[in-house]
Amino acid sequence: MENNTINPKNYTIEELKTYLAVHREKAYRASQIMHWVYHSKSMGRDDFINVPLSVRELLDEDLCSLTLVREQVSETDGTRKWAFATKDGHIIESVFMKYKHGNSICISSQAGCRMGCSFCASTLDGLSRNLTPAEMMDQILLGMEISESPISHVVIMGTGEPFDNYDNLQTFLLNATDEKGLGLSRRHITVSTCGILDQMNAFVEEFPQVGLAISLHAPNDDIRKKVMPIALRYSIADICTWSQKYFKVTGRRITYEYALIHGVNDSLACAAELARLFRGRNVHVNLIPLNEVDETGLKGSNRKVAETFLKVLDDAGVQATIRRELGSDISAACGQLRLDAMQESNG
């Protein structure tokens, strides 16, 4: 029996009902299981005191898919970075941040990444495998347990490309927002992508209320192709056309992430070209002075350059801000998360 057991966090409640039905168990047991999994601190099936043994034996004995390997706490802003180990030995990272609007966590969707963006640490060793819905969820559940704090906002912006793991992302989002699951507001979740349009079409149909951020990082295709291989498949024009349709369908503006890389995409000419691209469009540009990763050799723009770039966008009527970077002293900022955190922790 043990070899055929499941982790219920890998299933939606409807899938869980179907699974139970196959084993001739009552459908309402699915709601009981969901309650224990998402609304108690229990990580083991034997704690499910109102669930009969015949049902518990259908579930994994240990329902927690991750183990905390290391915690780092920023001395500058209190941001916490956690390295978690999966059961098969991969190390993934998550970041916990406190804001006035509530506590937020940045979670990973893959162990590694195959997108190949030249400025990002996550892709240095390629993709090892996709994370399961349970592994995505346990970053939040363990995060709340470790921090002893509620988490109200989730950004899927850590290691990996979420739309390269769409099926598991879909299950995770359904469980995260189901009132019988984690019960988060869809408007408090943001998915970040480099722009895989095929999967993004399905995403908008199913999750129109979930926020979307597109990693752009260039004002034109020539520059984008140099730093983001995905640009060889989808042009900026393709992305902008898609974004206009997204706004018409959802009424929600797209956030474009733009990492300012010294000597690559941070010139006044680049700022003016980006301003022309977005003038009159309901978008938000999130400027991110590049967080340096030793292996890439790329340098981030200084604050003065970022503010000059911002002014060009402001003068053109393009909504833009410079992101407040948290956790940079513990390599927890945008673009700094990576797969091989165990190496660092043993160093």
C-alpha positions as MATLAB code, in Angstrom:
seq = 'MENNTINPKNYTIEELKTYLAVHREKAYRASQIMHWVYHSKSMGRDDFINVPLSVRELLDEDLCSLTLVREQVSETDGTRKWAFATKDGHIIESVFMKYKHGNSICISSQAGCRMGCSFCASTLDGLSRNLTPAEMMDQILLGMEISESPISHVVIMGTGEPFDNYDNLQTFLLNATDEKGLGLSRRHITVSTCGILDQMNAFVEEFPQVGLAISLHAPNDDIRKKVMPIALRYSIADICTWSQKYFKVTGRRITYEYALIHGVNDSLACAAELARLFRGRNVHVNLIPLNEVDETGLKGSNRKVAETFLKVLDDAGVQATIRRELGSDISAACGQLRLDAMQESNG';
ca = [
       0.000    0.000    0.000;
       2.800    2.422    0.992;
       4.270    2.372   -2.522;
       0.958    3.551   -3.964;
       0.344    6.398   -1.544;
       0.088   10.033   -2.588;
       0.851   13.511   -1.267;
      -2.555   15.279   -1.381;
      -0.840   18.643   -2.067;
      -0.130   17.329   -5.568;
      -3.877   17.070   -6.270;
      -6.759   19.517   -6.465;
      -9.752   18.756   -4.275;
     -11.677   17.387   -7.276;
      -8.771   15.118   -8.208;
      -8.562   14.009   -4.582;
     -12.279   13.112   -4.597;
     -11.727   11.016   -7.726;
      -8.758    9.272   -6.146;
     -10.791    8.443   -3.041;
     -13.704    7.210   -5.130;
     -11.437    4.738   -6.916;
     -10.601    3.342   -3.473;
     -14.275    3.305   -2.476;
     -13.932    6.094    0.072;
     -16.423    8.921    0.609;
     -15.875   12.158   -1.338;
     -16.248   14.353    1.749;
     -13.022   12.873    3.110;
     -11.209   15.072    0.573;
     -12.350   18.204    2.415;
     -11.181   16.730    5.712;
      -7.769   15.960    4.229;
      -7.507   19.463    2.752;
      -8.317   20.964    6.151;
      -5.556   19.034    7.871;
      -3.014   19.734    5.149;
      -3.602   23.468    4.781;
      -5.094   24.617    8.076;
      -3.087   22.784   10.699;
       0.604   22.477   11.443;
       0.480   18.754   10.867;
       2.971   17.299    8.413;
       2.044   13.636    8.937;
      -1.048   11.630    8.052;
      -1.283   10.000   11.491;
      -2.368   13.329   12.982;
      -5.598   13.302   10.954;
      -7.675   12.186   13.930;
     -11.117   12.413   12.267;
     -10.004   10.553    9.134;
     -10.284    6.735    9.216;
      -7.193    4.577    8.933;
      -8.332    3.201    5.565;
      -8.116    6.753    4.131;
      -4.901    7.738    5.917;
      -3.158    4.685    4.501;
      -3.786    6.055    0.999;
      -1.586    9.066    1.820;
       2.157    9.430    2.201;
       3.222    8.940    5.791;
       5.352   12.105    5.684;
       3.454   14.848    3.864;
       6.219   17.450    3.984;
       8.228   17.400    0.741;
      10.997   19.754    1.877;
      13.551   20.092    4.686;
      15.113   23.362    5.822;
      18.846   23.329    5.096;
      19.814   26.878    5.968;
      18.366   30.245    6.889;
      20.017   33.610    6.240;
      18.690   36.864    7.652;
      19.558   40.221    6.096;
      21.210   42.654    8.495;
      19.898   45.591    6.492;
      16.169   44.874    6.168;
      15.350   41.591    7.943;
      14.636   39.675    4.737;
      15.013   35.925    5.267;
      16.316   33.500    2.654;
      15.692   29.801    3.113;
      17.438   26.929    1.385;
      15.210   23.839    1.291;
      16.214   20.305    0.330;
      13.838   18.127   -1.690;
      13.576   14.450   -0.874;
      15.773   13.567   -3.852;
      18.523   15.981   -2.808;
      17.942   19.154   -4.824;
      18.339   22.487   -3.066;
      15.856   25.269   -3.798;
      15.571   28.761   -2.344;
      12.729   30.957   -1.109;
      12.711   34.514    0.225;
      10.465   35.924    2.975;
       9.877   39.694    3.017;
       7.903   42.008    5.276;
       5.942   44.893    3.759;
       3.375   47.334    5.111;
       0.683   45.539    3.122;
       1.585   42.145    4.631;
       4.175   39.399    4.523;
       5.280   38.132    1.132;
       7.200   35.087   -0.031;
       9.063   34.579   -3.283;
       9.022   30.890   -4.194;
      10.796   28.760   -6.770;
       8.977   26.723   -9.415;
      11.865   24.584  -10.710;
      15.147   23.164   -9.485;
      17.372   25.209  -11.762;
      16.246   26.830  -15.014;
      16.818   26.251  -18.716;
      15.911   29.733  -19.995;
      19.571   30.792  -20.152;
      19.223   34.502  -19.290;
      22.771   35.832  -19.180;
      22.375   37.907  -16.005;
      20.613   35.366  -13.774;
      22.161   32.952  -11.258;
      19.230   30.534  -11.446;
      20.147   29.305  -14.902;
      23.893   28.769  -14.420;
      23.643   24.998  -13.964;
      20.632   24.478  -16.215;
      17.401   22.736  -15.296;
      17.464   19.698  -13.012;
      13.710   19.112  -12.826;
      10.324   20.700  -12.281;
       9.045   21.176   -8.758;
       5.830   19.415   -7.829;
       2.788   21.349   -6.578;
       3.576   20.021   -3.094;
       7.138   21.345   -3.256;
       5.871   24.746   -4.335;
       3.238   24.764   -1.578;
       5.599   23.588    1.153;
       7.804   26.633    0.605;
       4.837   28.662    1.875;
       3.689   26.300    4.617;
       7.195   25.877    5.995;
       7.798   29.597    5.573;
       4.847   30.388    7.833;
       6.005   27.810   10.373;
       9.626   29.008   10.431;
       8.805   32.706   10.530;
       5.855   32.184   12.911;
       4.052   34.719   10.732;
       1.147   34.630    8.283;
       1.890   35.025    4.577;
      -0.664   36.900    2.502;
       1.208   37.551   -0.747;
       3.080   35.133   -3.021;
       5.334   35.881   -5.972;
       6.455   32.984   -8.141;
       9.678   34.675   -9.085;
      12.379   32.456   -7.594;
      14.425   29.828   -9.381;
      12.840   28.536  -12.581;
      10.393   29.609  -15.285;
       6.835   28.963  -14.000;
       5.326   28.540  -17.477;
       7.932   25.889  -18.272;
       6.225   23.902  -15.488;
       2.657   24.857  -16.306;
       0.719   21.749  -15.228;
       2.239   21.822  -11.747;
       1.852   25.606  -11.551;
      -1.836   25.191  -12.381;
      -2.432   22.676   -9.575;
      -0.469   24.816   -7.120;
      -2.487   27.941   -7.941;
      -5.793   26.097   -7.615;
      -4.828   24.772   -4.185;
      -3.334   28.077   -3.061;
      -6.543   29.948   -3.840;
      -9.178   27.299   -3.002;
     -11.032   28.223    0.194;
     -10.546   24.624    1.323;
      -6.864   24.904    0.422;
      -4.585   27.734    1.474;
      -7.317   30.294    0.761;
      -5.144   33.092   -0.638;
      -6.648   35.847   -2.765;
      -5.801   35.422   -6.439;
      -5.056   39.138   -6.528;
      -2.302   38.581   -3.968;
      -0.383   36.181   -6.202;
       1.932   37.226   -9.028;
       3.556   34.930  -11.569;
       6.752   36.113  -13.263;
       7.691   34.844  -16.712;
      10.206   35.570  -19.435;
       7.261   35.407  -21.853;
       6.255   31.900  -22.973;
       3.140   32.998  -24.825;
       1.659   29.568  -25.545;
       1.242   28.729  -21.850;
       0.345   32.328  -20.991;
      -2.798   32.044  -23.126;
      -4.033   29.131  -21.025;
      -3.066   30.974  -17.838;
      -5.183   34.030  -18.657;
      -8.232   31.895  -19.381;
      -7.961   30.068  -16.075;
      -6.461   32.667  -13.738;
      -7.464   36.144  -14.967;
      -7.240   37.575  -11.445;
      -3.692   36.393  -10.770;
      -1.054   39.060  -11.380;
       1.446   38.709  -14.201;
       4.946   40.144  -14.533;
       6.962   39.792  -17.743;
      10.749   39.889  -17.663;
      11.611   42.175  -20.575;
      15.056   43.621  -19.831;
      15.509   45.297  -23.212;
      13.807   47.941  -25.367;
      14.344   46.062  -28.631;
      14.831   42.536  -29.935;
      18.519   42.966  -30.801;
      19.478   43.673  -27.199;
      17.009   41.173  -25.776;
      18.416   38.353  -27.890;
      21.842   39.008  -26.377;
      20.642   38.580  -22.797;
      17.546   36.353  -23.111;
      17.457   33.346  -25.482;
      13.638   33.287  -25.302;
      13.755   36.390  -27.540;
      14.745   34.125  -30.418;
      11.271   32.578  -30.176;
       9.032   35.493  -29.218;
       9.578   39.102  -30.279;
       8.853   42.148  -28.144;
       6.124   43.036  -30.641;
       4.533   39.611  -30.018;
       4.650   40.187  -26.267;
       3.199   43.701  -26.495;
       0.357   42.535  -28.743;
      -0.420   39.731  -26.304;
      -0.295   42.163  -23.369;
      -2.869   44.440  -24.988;
      -5.226   41.470  -25.345;
      -4.521   40.521  -21.724;
      -5.553   43.985  -20.543;
      -8.762   43.891  -22.577;
      -9.693   40.493  -21.124;
      -8.692   41.040  -17.493;
      -8.658   44.825  -16.993;
      -5.314   44.348  -15.253;
      -2.125   46.000  -16.355;
       1.042   44.042  -17.015;
       4.173   44.695  -14.986;
       7.327   44.637  -17.085;
      10.531   43.864  -15.220;
      13.598   45.640  -16.551;
      16.980   44.848  -14.976;
      19.367   47.728  -15.637;
      22.663   46.263  -16.848;
      25.625   48.619  -17.106;
      26.603   49.245  -20.704;
      23.976   46.882  -22.089;
      20.484   48.340  -21.709;
      20.795   51.391  -19.435;
      21.594   54.208  -21.893;
      19.439   57.263  -22.500;
      18.766   55.890  -25.975;
      17.428   52.674  -24.430;
      15.258   54.669  -22.033;
      13.841   56.749  -24.898;
      13.138   53.628  -26.969;
      11.378   51.945  -24.042;
       9.346   55.101  -23.468;
       8.215   55.092  -27.115;
       7.296   51.421  -26.842;
       5.028   51.906  -23.823;
       3.751   55.464  -24.261;
      -0.035   55.485  -23.946;
      -0.239   51.873  -22.763;
      -1.583   50.774  -19.415;
       1.574   49.077  -18.140;
       3.948   49.405  -15.233;
       7.721   49.221  -15.670;
       9.646   47.893  -12.682;
      13.263   49.048  -12.993;
      15.714   46.781  -11.189;
      19.378   47.819  -10.875;
      21.017   44.488  -11.713;
      21.986   42.410   -8.708;
      25.453   41.185   -9.601;
      26.286   37.507   -9.958;
      30.036   36.811  -10.039;
      29.908   34.225  -12.826;
      28.155   36.464  -15.355;
      30.650   39.317  -15.417;
      27.771   41.791  -15.803;
      27.518   44.919  -13.655;
      24.459   46.705  -12.370;
      23.704   50.345  -13.151;
      24.220   52.814  -10.312;
      21.396   54.699   -8.632;
      21.980   57.896  -10.591;
      21.651   56.050  -13.913;
      18.491   54.329  -12.673;
      16.931   57.638  -11.643;
      17.817   59.239  -15.005;
      16.278   56.251  -16.817;
      13.176   56.566  -14.658;
      12.802   60.276  -15.457;
      12.754   59.579  -19.196;
       9.875   57.137  -18.673;
       8.048   59.515  -16.320;
       8.353   62.391  -18.779;
       6.759   60.182  -21.437;
       3.848   59.344  -19.150;
       4.932   55.719  -18.655;
       4.216   54.443  -15.157;
       7.476   53.201  -13.678;
       9.270   52.731  -10.382;
      12.693   51.636   -9.200;
      12.267   48.447   -7.226;
      13.230   48.552   -3.587;
      15.689   45.696   -3.400;
      15.485   43.542   -0.287;
      18.004   40.951    0.879;
      20.845   41.828   -1.490;
      23.408   41.313    1.293;
      22.369   37.638    1.505;
      22.021   37.138   -2.280;
      18.249   37.040   -1.937;
      17.451   39.782   -4.437;
      16.056   39.419   -7.953;
      18.266   37.253  -10.176;
      20.473   36.015   -7.344;
      18.701   32.785   -6.382;
      20.369   29.628   -7.550;
      20.167   25.846   -7.337;
      23.476   25.051   -5.631;
      22.841   26.725   -2.284;
      24.131   23.603   -0.499;
      27.571   24.376   -1.879;
      27.415   27.819   -0.303;
      26.116   26.484    2.995;
      28.983   24.013    3.219;
      31.587   26.563    2.167;
];
